[in-house]
Amino acid sequence: MPLFRLCADELWDGEMESFDAGGEEILLVKLDGEYCAYQGACPHQSTPLVEGDFAGGVITCRAHLWQFDARTGRGINPQSACLKHYPLRIVEGDIYVEVT
Ligand code: FES
């Protein structure tokens, strides 16, 4: 299973950033000191989620305002939507994402 190191040193709590991990666009979010990695493209029409808004633990796509819970990736609006979640490992302060 390929592991990719994400250079997230400058990601502040409450921020999100996108990374290329072997051709996969990954959205990394940091909330309450915890990191989560999701697919970078909106499941609706593939707009980069990093161009949207991240506030109150909610990721909002800029295109049509679909919303996702940043802690789980589950859709808030619509509830049927969901972001693909990528497992993370933190080794000596470095963040690695597993991309299958
Ligand atoms: Fe994200 Fe439509 S592309 S809500």
Backbone and ligand atoms as CSV (ligand in chain L), in Angstrom:
chain,resi,resn,atom,element,x,y,z
A,1,MET,N,N,0.855,-1.185,0.000
A,1,MET,CA,C,0.000,0.000,0.000
A,1,MET,C,C,0.896,1.243,0.000
A,2,PRO,N,N,0.851,2.052,-1.042
A,2,PRO,CA,C,1.743,3.216,-1.114
A,2,PRO,C,C,1.457,4.240,-0.019
A,3,LEU,N,N,2.523,4.743,0.554
A,3,LEU,CA,C,2.426,5.800,1.563
A,3,LEU,C,C,3.021,7.069,0.976
A,4,PHE,N,N,2.377,8.183,1.195
A,4,PHE,CA,C,2.889,9.456,0.699
A,4,PHE,C,C,2.993,10.429,1.862
A,5,ARG,N,N,4.130,11.080,1.948
A,5,ARG,CA,C,4.333,12.066,3.006
A,5,ARG,C,C,3.711,13.384,2.571
A,6,LEU,N,N,2.931,13.959,3.459
A,6,LEU,CA,C,2.308,15.252,3.183
A,6,LEU,C,C,3.050,16.320,3.968
A,7,CYS,N,N,3.445,17.360,3.303
A,7,CYS,CA,C,4.176,18.452,3.953
A,7,CYS,C,C,3.160,19.404,4.577
A,8,ALA,N,N,2.721,19.028,5.757
A,8,ALA,CA,C,1.633,19.781,6.386
A,8,ALA,C,C,2.121,20.617,7.553
A,9,ASP,N,N,3.386,20.955,7.560
A,9,ASP,CA,C,3.967,21.677,8.686
A,9,ASP,C,C,3.257,23.001,8.966
A,10,GLU,N,N,2.754,23.617,7.911
A,10,GLU,CA,C,2.178,24.940,8.086
A,10,GLU,C,C,0.660,24.931,8.108
A,11,LEU,N,N,0.064,23.745,8.279
A,11,LEU,CA,C,-1.391,23.670,8.341
A,11,LEU,C,C,-1.852,23.978,9.764
A,12,TRP,N,N,-2.611,25.033,9.910
A,12,TRP,CA,C,-3.111,25.449,11.217
A,12,TRP,C,C,-4.427,24.742,11.505
A,13,ASP,N,N,-4.746,24.692,12.765
A,13,ASP,CA,C,-6.019,24.122,13.149
A,13,ASP,C,C,-7.162,24.915,12.504
A,14,GLY,N,N,-8.096,24.191,11.927
A,14,GLY,CA,C,-9.213,24.847,11.253
A,14,GLY,C,C,-8.929,25.159,9.805
A,15,GLU,N,N,-7.790,24.666,9.299
A,15,GLU,CA,C,-7.450,24.902,7.894
A,15,GLU,C,C,-7.485,23.597,7.110
A,16,MET,N,N,-7.509,23.725,5.804
A,16,MET,CA,C,-7.430,22.564,4.925
A,16,MET,C,C,-6.475,22.896,3.778
A,17,GLU,N,N,-5.893,21.846,3.222
A,17,GLU,CA,C,-4.951,22.021,2.114
A,17,GLU,C,C,-5.049,20.782,1.224
A,18,SER,N,N,-4.729,20.962,-0.051
A,18,SER,CA,C,-4.751,19.802,-0.936
A,18,SER,C,C,-3.326,19.410,-1.302
A,19,PHE,N,N,-3.153,18.120,-1.543
A,19,PHE,CA,C,-1.854,17.546,-1.880
A,19,PHE,C,C,-2.033,16.541,-3.001
A,20,ASP,N,N,-1.015,16.429,-3.810
A,20,ASP,CA,C,-0.979,15.359,-4.806
A,20,ASP,C,C,-0.233,14.180,-4.181
A,21,ALA,N,N,-0.881,13.044,-4.175
A,21,ALA,CA,C,-0.251,11.837,-3.621
A,21,ALA,C,C,-0.296,10.758,-4.693
A,22,GLY,N,N,0.731,10.727,-5.501
A,22,GLY,CA,C,0.810,9.722,-6.548
A,22,GLY,C,C,-0.303,9.835,-7.571
A,23,GLY,N,N,-0.720,11.059,-7.860
A,23,GLY,CA,C,-1.780,11.267,-8.843
A,23,GLY,C,C,-3.161,11.387,-8.228
A,24,GLU,N,N,-3.273,11.109,-6.937
A,24,GLU,CA,C,-4.547,11.281,-6.228
A,24,GLU,C,C,-4.541,12.648,-5.555
A,25,GLU,N,N,-5.596,13.422,-5.753
A,25,GLU,CA,C,-5.704,14.685,-5.036
A,25,GLU,C,C,-6.307,14.404,-3.665
A,26,ILE,N,N,-5.559,14.776,-2.644
A,26,ILE,CA,C,-5.955,14.517,-1.257
A,26,ILE,C,C,-6.248,15.845,-0.573
A,27,LEU,N,N,-7.353,15.896,0.135
A,27,LEU,CA,C,-7.677,17.058,0.965
A,27,LEU,C,C,-7.348,16.713,2.407
A,28,LEU,N,N,-6.425,17.465,2.973
A,28,LEU,CA,C,-6.050,17.258,4.373
A,28,LEU,C,C,-6.673,18.374,5.202
A,29,VAL,N,N,-7.404,17.981,6.235
A,29,VAL,CA,C,-8.010,18.975,7.122
A,29,VAL,C,C,-7.453,18.776,8.525
A,30,LYS,N,N,-7.351,19.847,9.256
A,30,LYS,CA,C,-6.910,19.782,10.656
A,30,LYS,C,C,-7.976,20.450,11.501
A,31,LEU,N,N,-8.483,19.677,12.459
A,31,LEU,CA,C,-9.565,20.188,13.295
A,31,LEU,C,C,-9.359,19.681,14.718
A,32,ASP,N,N,-9.323,20.595,15.657
A,32,ASP,CA,C,-9.107,20.249,17.068
A,32,ASP,C,C,-7.856,19.392,17.254
A,33,GLY,N,N,-6.819,19.709,16.474
A,33,GLY,CA,C,-5.541,19.020,16.604
A,33,GLY,C,C,-5.469,17.686,15.883
A,34,GLU,N,N,-6.565,17.249,15.285
A,34,GLU,CA,C,-6.595,15.968,14.579
A,34,GLU,C,C,-6.593,16.208,13.073
A,35,TYR,N,N,-5.927,15.310,12.358
A,35,TYR,CA,C,-5.895,15.390,10.898
A,35,TYR,C,C,-6.820,14.345,10.296
A,36,CYS,N,N,-7.434,14.694,9.175
A,36,CYS,CA,C,-8.207,13.734,8.384
A,36,CYS,C,C,-7.876,13.987,6.917
A,37,ALA,N,N,-7.833,12.911,6.152
A,37,ALA,CA,C,-7.548,13.023,4.715
A,37,ALA,C,C,-8.724,12.457,3.923
A,38,TYR,N,N,-9.165,13.246,2.941
A,38,TYR,CA,C,-10.309,12.860,2.114
A,38,TYR,C,C,-9.962,13.062,0.646
A,39,GLN,N,N,-10.837,12.561,-0.195
A,39,GLN,CA,C,-10.697,12.844,-1.615
A,39,GLN,C,C,-10.725,14.355,-1.801
A,40,GLY,N,N,-9.909,14.843,-2.739
A,40,GLY,CA,C,-9.818,16.281,-2.927
A,40,GLY,C,C,-10.895,16.856,-3.808
A,41,ALA,N,N,-11.502,16.010,-4.618
A,41,ALA,CA,C,-12.525,16.483,-5.562
A,41,ALA,C,C,-13.915,16.222,-4.994
A,42,CYS,N,N,-14.769,17.191,-5.119
A,42,CYS,CA,C,-16.148,17.049,-4.660
A,42,CYS,C,C,-16.824,15.883,-5.389
A,43,PRO,N,N,-17.547,15.037,-4.663
A,43,PRO,CA,C,-18.205,13.910,-5.315
A,43,PRO,C,C,-19.368,14.319,-6.218
A,44,HIS,N,N,-19.762,15.576,-6.173
A,44,HIS,CA,C,-20.849,16.016,-7.041
A,44,HIS,C,C,-20.346,16.196,-8.476
A,45,GLN,N,N,-19.505,17.204,-8.690
A,45,GLN,CA,C,-19.003,17.453,-10.044
A,45,GLN,C,C,-17.508,17.764,-10.044
A,46,SER,N,N,-16.812,17.224,-9.075
A,46,SER,CA,C,-15.347,17.222,-9.049
A,46,SER,C,C,-14.680,18.573,-8.857
A,47,THR,N,N,-15.388,19.548,-8.369
A,47,THR,CA,C,-14.744,20.823,-8.028
A,47,THR,C,C,-13.758,20.579,-6.880
A,48,PRO,N,N,-12.550,21.150,-6.950
A,48,PRO,CA,C,-11.611,20.972,-5.835
A,48,PRO,C,C,-12.186,21.526,-4.530
A,49,LEU,N,N,-12.270,20.666,-3.531
A,49,LEU,CA,C,-12.861,21.087,-2.259
A,49,LEU,C,C,-12.023,22.135,-1.555
A,50,VAL,N,N,-10.722,22.160,-1.839
A,50,VAL,CA,C,-9.847,23.138,-1.199
A,50,VAL,C,C,-10.230,24.570,-1.591
A,51,GLU,N,N,-10.964,24.719,-2.690
A,51,GLU,CA,C,-11.403,26.053,-3.116
A,51,GLU,C,C,-12.659,26.509,-2.367
A,52,GLY,N,N,-13.192,25.599,-1.564
A,52,GLY,CA,C,-14.411,25.925,-0.832
A,52,GLY,C,C,-14.110,26.522,0.526
A,53,ASP,N,N,-15.052,26.352,1.426
A,53,ASP,CA,C,-14.969,26.954,2.749
A,53,ASP,C,C,-14.845,25.847,3.808
A,54,PHE,N,N,-14.134,26.161,4.868
A,54,PHE,CA,C,-13.995,25.221,5.983
A,54,PHE,C,C,-14.202,26.019,7.250
A,55,ALA,N,N,-15.370,25.845,7.849
A,55,ALA,CA,C,-15.704,26.608,9.054
A,55,ALA,C,C,-16.639,25.777,9.919
A,56,GLY,N,N,-16.425,25.868,11.226
A,56,GLY,CA,C,-17.307,25.176,12.161
A,56,GLY,C,C,-17.307,23.669,11.979
A,57,GLY,N,N,-16.195,23.125,11.494
A,57,GLY,CA,C,-16.118,21.682,11.291
A,57,GLY,C,C,-16.829,21.203,10.045
A,58,VAL,N,N,-17.196,22.130,9.174
A,58,VAL,CA,C,-17.938,21.789,7.960
A,58,VAL,C,C,-17.167,22.253,6.730
A,59,ILE,N,N,-17.001,21.340,5.785
A,59,ILE,CA,C,-16.393,21.661,4.491
A,59,ILE,C,C,-17.531,21.952,3.522
A,60,THR,N,N,-17.455,23.108,2.878
A,60,THR,CA,C,-18.501,23.492,1.930
A,60,THR,C,C,-17.897,23.678,0.552
A,61,CYS,N,N,-18.402,22.957,-0.414
A,61,CYS,CA,C,-17.933,23.098,-1.793
A,61,CYS,C,C,-18.401,24.430,-2.367
A,62,ARG,N,N,-17.514,25.102,-3.060
A,62,ARG,CA,C,-17.851,26.435,-3.566
A,62,ARG,C,C,-18.846,26.396,-4.726
A,63,ALA,N,N,-18.903,25.253,-5.420
A,63,ALA,CA,C,-19.681,25.223,-6.660
A,63,ALA,C,C,-21.194,25.214,-6.418
A,64,HIS,N,N,-21.673,24.256,-5.640
A,64,HIS,CA,C,-23.114,24.139,-5.412
A,64,HIS,C,C,-23.440,23.953,-3.934
A,65,LEU,N,N,-22.425,24.268,-3.106
A,65,LEU,CA,C,-22.600,24.357,-1.648
A,65,LEU,C,C,-22.942,23.036,-0.959
A,66,TRP,N,N,-22.549,21.925,-1.574
A,66,TRP,CA,C,-22.656,20.668,-0.831
A,66,TRP,C,C,-21.765,20.789,0.399
A,67,GLN,N,N,-22.200,20.154,1.499
A,67,GLN,CA,C,-21.462,20.271,2.752
A,67,GLN,C,C,-21.137,18.900,3.334
A,68,PHE,N,N,-19.981,18.834,4.003
A,68,PHE,CA,C,-19.481,17.580,4.561
A,68,PHE,C,C,-18.954,17.826,5.968
A,69,ASP,N,N,-19.181,16.845,6.824
A,69,ASP,CA,C,-18.637,16.879,8.172
A,69,ASP,C,C,-17.135,16.605,8.088
A,70,ALA,N,N,-16.320,17.530,8.553
A,70,ALA,CA,C,-14.861,17.386,8.426
A,70,ALA,C,C,-14.307,16.272,9.311
A,71,ARG,N,N,-15.055,15.843,10.317
A,71,ARG,CA,C,-14.560,14.773,11.197
A,71,ARG,C,C,-14.812,13.387,10.625
A,72,THR,N,N,-15.837,13.274,9.774
A,72,THR,CA,C,-16.227,11.945,9.282
A,72,THR,C,C,-16.247,11.846,7.762
A,73,GLY,N,N,-16.378,12.974,7.093
A,73,GLY,CA,C,-16.521,12.957,5.637
A,73,GLY,C,C,-17.951,12.738,5.184
A,74,ARG,N,N,-18.848,12.523,6.139
A,74,ARG,CA,C,-20.245,12.269,5.760
A,74,ARG,C,C,-20.913,13.543,5.261
A,75,GLY,N,N,-21.832,13.359,4.334
A,75,GLY,CA,C,-22.570,14.486,3.791
A,75,GLY,C,C,-23.519,15.065,4.823
A,76,ILE,N,N,-23.556,16.387,4.852
A,76,ILE,CA,C,-24.546,17.103,5.674
A,76,ILE,C,C,-25.679,17.552,4.766
A,77,ASN,N,N,-25.278,18.029,3.593
A,77,ASN,CA,C,-26.260,18.438,2.595
A,77,ASN,C,C,-25.672,18.199,1.207
A,78,PRO,N,N,-26.085,17.130,0.517
A,78,PRO,CA,C,-27.098,16.155,0.920
A,78,PRO,C,C,-26.498,15.087,1.828
A,79,GLN,N,N,-27.337,14.465,2.622
A,79,GLN,CA,C,-26.869,13.426,3.543
A,79,GLN,C,C,-26.438,12.166,2.815
A,80,SER,N,N,-26.863,11.998,1.592
A,80,SER,CA,C,-26.496,10.800,0.832
A,80,SER,C,C,-25.064,10.862,0.306
A,81,ALA,N,N,-24.450,12.038,0.339
A,81,ALA,CA,C,-23.086,12.193,-0.171
A,81,ALA,C,C,-22.085,11.741,0.883
A,82,CYS,N,N,-20.882,11.430,0.446
A,82,CYS,CA,C,-19.842,11.018,1.382
A,82,CYS,C,C,-18.483,11.200,0.707
A,83,LEU,N,N,-17.498,11.604,1.489
A,83,LEU,CA,C,-16.142,11.734,0.966
A,83,LEU,C,C,-15.362,10.457,1.244
A,84,LYS,N,N,-14.568,10.053,0.273
A,84,LYS,CA,C,-13.668,8.917,0.488
A,84,LYS,C,C,-12.611,9.324,1.508
A,85,HIS,N,N,-12.406,8.441,2.469
A,85,HIS,CA,C,-11.474,8.706,3.560
A,85,HIS,C,C,-10.185,7.920,3.319
A,86,TYR,N,N,-9.062,8.566,3.543
A,86,TYR,CA,C,-7.760,7.898,3.404
A,86,TYR,C,C,-7.120,7.753,4.781
A,87,PRO,N,N,-6.624,6.568,5.095
A,87,PRO,CA,C,-5.954,6.378,6.392
A,87,PRO,C,C,-4.679,7.206,6.487
A,88,LEU,N,N,-4.434,7.704,7.669
A,88,LEU,CA,C,-3.244,8.526,7.947
A,88,LEU,C,C,-2.365,7.844,8.972
A,89,ARG,N,N,-1.085,8.111,8.885
A,89,ARG,CA,C,-0.157,7.747,9.957
A,89,ARG,C,C,0.696,8.966,10.249
A,90,ILE,N,N,0.959,9.191,11.496
A,90,ILE,CA,C,1.861,10.276,11.880
A,90,ILE,C,C,3.091,9.639,12.506
A,91,VAL,N,N,4.231,9.848,11.867
A,91,VAL,CA,C,5.486,9.252,12.325
A,91,VAL,C,C,6.475,10.372,12.575
A,92,GLU,N,N,6.830,10.542,13.844
A,92,GLU,CA,C,7.780,11.577,14.250
A,92,GLU,C,C,7.376,12.943,13.691
A,93,GLY,N,N,6.112,13.232,13.754
A,93,GLY,CA,C,5.610,14.535,13.345
A,93,GLY,C,C,5.307,14.662,11.870
A,94,ASP,N,N,5.700,13.677,11.083
A,94,ASP,CA,C,5.397,13.709,9.642
A,94,ASP,C,C,4.099,12.955,9.366
A,95,ILE,N,N,3.315,13.462,8.462
A,95,ILE,CA,C,2.025,12.872,8.133
A,95,ILE,C,C,2.152,12.068,6.848
A,96,TYR,N,N,1.710,10.819,6.923
A,96,TYR,CA,C,1.721,9.945,5.750
A,96,TYR,C,C,0.298,9.502,5.471
A,97,VAL,N,N,-0.071,9.505,4.209
A,97,VAL,CA,C,-1.384,9.055,3.810
A,97,VAL,C,C,-1.244,7.777,2.996
A,98,GLU,N,N,-2.142,6.826,3.252
A,98,GLU,CA,C,-2.141,5.571,2.503
A,98,GLU,C,C,-3.098,5.728,1.332
A,99,VAL,N,N,-2.559,5.537,0.140
A,99,VAL,CA,C,-3.369,5.665,-1.071
A,99,VAL,C,C,-3.388,4.314,-1.770
A,100,THR,N,N,-4.590,3.780,-1.954
A,100,THR,CA,C,-4.721,2.491,-2.617
A,100,THR,C,C,-5.164,2.691,-4.058
L,1,FES,FE1,FE,-19.296,20.404,-5.331
L,1,FES,FE2,FE,-21.348,20.642,-7.004
L,1,FES,S1,S,-19.270,20.314,-7.496
L,1,FES,S2,S,-21.359,20.831,-4.875
